[in-house]
Amino acid sequence: MLWHYLATATENGDHVTERGLDKLLLGLGAQLEAAEKRAEEEAANDLAFSLTQDSVMADVLTRARAVTVLIEGGGRLTAAAVGSDFLWIDGPRPQIRPLAQAVVRHEDRGRPPTRWHMSLLEACRRMARSGATVEVTWFSGSGTGILERGARDFLSVKTAQGSVLVPYSTIQCISLIRGGLTGDS
C-alpha cells in the first residue's frame, strides 16, 4: 500500500505530503489491527473447537441430562451411572454395557447419570469377588453362570457346560442375576 501510494504520487507528478503519509499510515494501522483481531478470534475458535474434540464419552454423558441407551430391536434403557468405560442400567435385572458397544442419546429432560470412578475391569473384578451370577451376551451368543474372574482382557464365566472365556471386546451386555455391584466407589 505504501509503495502503491508513492508510485502513484510520483507517476501523477504529485508530491508526497506529510498529510498523505499520515493518512496512509493510519489506514495501514487500522488494517493491521483488524487482521490481528481476526487472527486472535480465529485462534480462540480453533482452541475451543479442539477442546470439544478432546472429550471423553463418560465425561460428556455425566454432563448431559438423562441418557438413553439404544439397544437392538428398538429398545431403550436409561443409564443410571457411567463408569470410565461402561454404563450401569438399574432395574430388576441390572446391566452393564461397555461404552465401546453403546449407542446413546441425550434426552431433553431427566436426571444425568451418576459418575462412577471405576472401569469395566474393576466392576467385573468386584462382581467376581462377590460370586455374582451373570448372563454375558457377546456378538455370537451368551452364557449364564458365576462370574469367576475379571482378567485383564477377558471374563471367565462358570456355566453348566464349563468355563467360558469372553474377551471384553466382544461383550455387548452383562446382566446381573444375583449378587453384583453396589455403590459408586
C-alpha positions as CSV (number, residue, x, y, z in Angstrom):
1,M,0.0,0.0,0.0
2,L,2.9,2.4,0.9
3,W,4.7,1.6,-2.3
4,H,1.4,2.0,-4.3
5,Y,0.9,5.4,-2.8
6,L,4.5,6.5,-3.5
7,A,4.4,5.2,-7.1
8,T,1.0,6.7,-7.8
9,A,2.0,10.1,-6.4
10,T,5.2,10.1,-8.4
11,E,3.6,8.9,-11.7
12,N,0.9,11.7,-11.4
13,G,3.5,14.3,-10.7
14,D,2.1,14.8,-7.2
15,H,4.3,15.4,-4.3
16,V,4.4,13.1,-1.4
17,T,3.0,15.1,1.5
18,E,3.1,14.6,5.2
19,R,-0.7,14.6,5.4
20,G,-0.9,11.9,2.7
21,L,1.7,9.8,4.5
22,D,-0.2,10.2,7.8
23,K,-3.5,9.2,6.2
24,L,-1.7,6.2,4.6
25,L,-0.1,5.1,7.9
26,L,-3.4,5.4,9.7
27,G,-5.0,3.2,7.1
28,L,-2.2,0.6,7.4
29,G,-2.5,0.7,11.2
30,A,-6.3,0.1,11.1
31,Q,-5.8,-2.8,8.6
32,L,-3.1,-4.4,10.8
33,E,-5.3,-4.0,13.9
34,A,-8.2,-5.7,12.2
35,A,-6.0,-8.5,10.9
36,E,-4.6,-9.1,14.4
37,K,-8.1,-9.2,15.9
38,R,-9.3,-11.7,13.2
39,A,-6.2,-13.8,13.9
40,E,-6.9,-13.8,17.7
41,E,-10.6,-14.7,17.2
42,E,-9.6,-17.5,14.8
43,A,-7.1,-18.9,17.3
44,A,-9.7,-18.7,20.1
45,N,-12.3,-20.5,18.0
46,D,-9.7,-23.2,17.0
47,L,-8.8,-23.7,20.6
48,A,-12.5,-24.0,21.7
49,F,-13.1,-26.5,18.8
50,S,-10.1,-28.5,19.7
51,L,-11.1,-28.7,23.4
52,T,-14.5,-30.1,22.5
53,Q,-12.9,-32.7,20.2
54,D,-10.8,-34.0,23.0
55,S,-13.8,-35.1,25.1
56,V,-14.2,-38.4,26.8
57,M,-17.6,-40.1,26.3
58,A,-18.0,-40.9,30.0
59,D,-17.5,-37.2,30.9
60,V,-19.8,-35.9,28.2
61,L,-22.6,-38.3,29.4
62,T,-22.4,-37.2,33.0
63,R,-22.7,-33.5,31.9
64,A,-25.9,-34.2,30.0
65,R,-29.4,-34.7,31.1
66,A,-30.8,-38.2,31.1
67,V,-29.0,-40.7,28.8
68,T,-30.9,-43.3,26.9
69,V,-29.1,-46.4,25.6
70,L,-30.5,-47.5,22.3
71,I,-30.5,-51.3,22.1
72,E,-31.1,-53.9,19.4
73,G,-34.7,-54.3,18.3
74,G,-35.5,-50.7,19.0
75,G,-35.5,-50.9,22.8
76,R,-34.4,-48.2,25.1
77,L,-32.8,-48.2,28.5
78,T,-31.9,-45.3,30.9
79,A,-28.4,-45.2,32.1
80,A,-28.2,-44.7,35.9
81,A,-24.4,-44.5,36.2
82,V,-21.4,-44.1,34.0
83,G,-18.1,-45.7,34.7
84,S,-14.9,-44.8,32.9
85,D,-15.8,-47.3,30.1
86,F,-19.2,-48.7,30.8
87,L,-22.8,-47.8,31.5
88,W,-24.8,-49.1,34.5
89,I,-28.5,-49.8,33.9
90,D,-30.7,-50.1,37.0
91,G,-33.7,-52.3,37.2
92,P,-35.0,-55.7,38.3
93,R,-32.1,-57.2,36.3
94,P,-29.3,-54.6,36.3
95,Q,-27.0,-54.4,33.3
96,I,-23.5,-53.3,32.5
97,R,-23.0,-52.2,28.9
98,P,-19.5,-51.3,27.6
99,L,-19.3,-47.8,26.3
100,A,-17.5,-49.1,23.2
101,Q,-20.6,-51.1,22.3
102,A,-23.2,-48.5,23.4
103,V,-25.2,-46.1,21.2
104,V,-26.7,-43.4,23.4
105,R,-28.9,-40.4,23.1
106,H,-29.1,-37.3,25.3
107,E,-32.6,-36.6,26.4
108,D,-34.0,-33.1,26.9
109,R,-35.3,-33.9,30.4
110,G,-34.4,-36.2,33.2
111,R,-31.5,-36.7,35.6
112,P,-28.0,-37.2,34.4
113,P,-26.3,-40.5,35.2
114,T,-24.1,-40.6,38.3
115,R,-20.4,-40.8,37.7
116,W,-18.7,-44.0,39.0
117,H,-15.0,-43.8,39.3
118,M,-14.2,-47.4,38.2
119,S,-13.5,-49.2,35.0
120,L,-15.3,-52.2,33.5
121,L,-12.4,-54.4,34.6
122,E,-12.7,-53.1,38.2
123,A,-16.5,-53.6,38.1
124,C,-16.1,-57.2,36.8
125,R,-13.5,-58.0,39.5
126,R,-15.9,-56.7,42.2
127,M,-18.6,-58.9,40.8
128,A,-16.3,-61.9,40.6
129,R,-15.2,-61.4,44.2
130,S,-18.9,-61.3,45.3
131,G,-19.6,-64.5,43.4
132,A,-22.2,-62.8,41.2
133,T,-24.4,-64.8,38.8
134,V,-24.4,-63.2,35.5
135,E,-25.6,-63.6,31.9
136,V,-22.9,-62.3,29.5
137,T,-24.1,-61.5,26.0
138,W,-21.4,-61.3,23.2
139,F,-21.6,-61.0,19.5
140,S,-22.2,-64.6,18.7
141,G,-24.2,-65.8,21.8
142,S,-24.5,-65.7,25.5
143,G,-23.7,-67.7,28.7
144,T,-25.1,-67.7,32.2
145,G,-23.2,-68.7,35.2
146,I,-21.0,-67.5,38.1
147,L,-18.5,-64.8,37.2
148,E,-15.2,-66.4,38.2
149,R,-12.7,-63.9,37.0
150,G,-12.3,-60.5,35.6
151,A,-8.9,-60.8,34.0
152,R,-7.1,-58.1,32.1
153,D,-8.6,-58.7,28.7
154,F,-11.4,-61.3,29.3
155,L,-14.1,-62.6,31.7
156,S,-14.4,-66.2,32.9
157,V,-17.9,-67.4,33.5
158,K,-18.5,-70.8,35.0
159,T,-21.6,-72.2,33.2
160,A,-23.3,-75.6,33.5
161,Q,-21.2,-76.7,30.4
162,G,-17.9,-75.4,31.8
163,S,-16.0,-72.2,32.0
164,V,-16.4,-69.8,29.1
165,L,-13.8,-67.1,28.4
166,V,-15.2,-64.0,26.9
167,P,-12.9,-61.2,25.6
168,Y,-14.1,-57.7,26.8
169,S,-14.0,-56.5,23.2
170,T,-16.9,-58.9,22.3
171,I,-19.1,-58.1,25.3
172,Q,-22.4,-56.4,24.5
173,C,-24.0,-56.7,27.9
174,I,-23.5,-58.2,31.3
175,S,-26.9,-58.8,33.1
176,L,-26.7,-59.4,36.9
177,I,-29.0,-62.2,38.0
178,R,-27.8,-62.5,41.6
179,G,-25.2,-60.6,43.7
180,G,-23.1,-58.0,41.9
181,L,-22.2,-54.4,42.2
182,T,-23.3,-51.8,44.7
183,G,-22.2,-48.3,45.3
184,D,-20.1,-45.9,43.3
185,S,-16.7,-46.3,44.9
